């Protein structure tokens, strides 16, 4: 007869993958909360409506519960807000994913939206690297400077420790271009962070660490 004390609990089998990170500078004050095993719930307040809409794509399509509160120097422009949210979100992901034991590590996704199509590939490698090619057809979308898309993802990869390739393959409407990128990013995250039942206690690297 097996003692119940020897049977791992569900918490031990599926440890909590949540994190809360706060970051304060002279330019922004940010708090980020993530649950990598969520349902896609989001509470987003960055002061930039279109940016909130893109962050909502990460939550909804990545099945990640995401809360972001940012008070930034928007009287200057959106640069510090967008970049610093990327940094803080990356820090939260790095903390929530832990030692990466049992994850699939790699994820990729193609996402269309009408005429636009984007591909995102991510590797939770522990090595930050970003390749991004988005030939935006407009300089701004609803007050969001499209150049800041790069700044957001650069901040994220540097602090999450991931390698990320983003390519907008087709697109005429800048809103569609950006939205397909964020949706594909979400789907790629979801695939990479999924628990692999065949390697539940294994770090997915021949080095033994990531």
C-alpha positions, 0 to 999 in steps of 0.5 A: 500500500502506497502512503499518500505522503509519498504521492506528489501533490498537484502543486509539486507536479505543476509548480506555480508559474506566476511572478510580480515585478515592479520597476521604478525609474525617473521616467516610468513606474511599472508593475507587471503580474503574470500567470503563464498558466492562465486563461488569457485574462488581462488588465492593462493600463499603459496610457497608450490605447493601441499598445494596450490592445497589442498587450491584450493579444499576448494575454488572450492568444497566449493564455497568459493572465497579464496585469500591467500598470504603468505611469510613464512620461507620456507628455514627452512621448511613448518611448520610455513607456513602451520600452520599459514595459517590455523590460519589466514584462521580460523580467516577470517572464524570466522569474515565472518560468524558473529553471525551464524544467519540463517546457518545450522551449521552442515555439513558432506561429504564423498568424494572418489577419486579412491581407497581413501575415506574420511569423514569430519563432521563439527559443527560451535559450537563456541567450537574448537575441532579436531579429525583427523585420516589419516593413510598416506602411505607416509611422503611427497607429492610433497614437502608437509610434510603430518604431517602438515595436522594436523597442518593446521586443528588444526590452523583452528579449534582453530581460526574459533571456530569449531568442526571438525572430519576428517577420511580417511576411505580408501586409498593407494595413499597419494595424494588421501588420502589428496585430499579426505580429503580437498574435503570433508572438503570443502563440509562439510563447504558448507553444514554447512554455507548454509543459512537455509530459514526455520530459516533465523533469528535464531541462530541454538542453544538452548543457543541462541548464538554460 
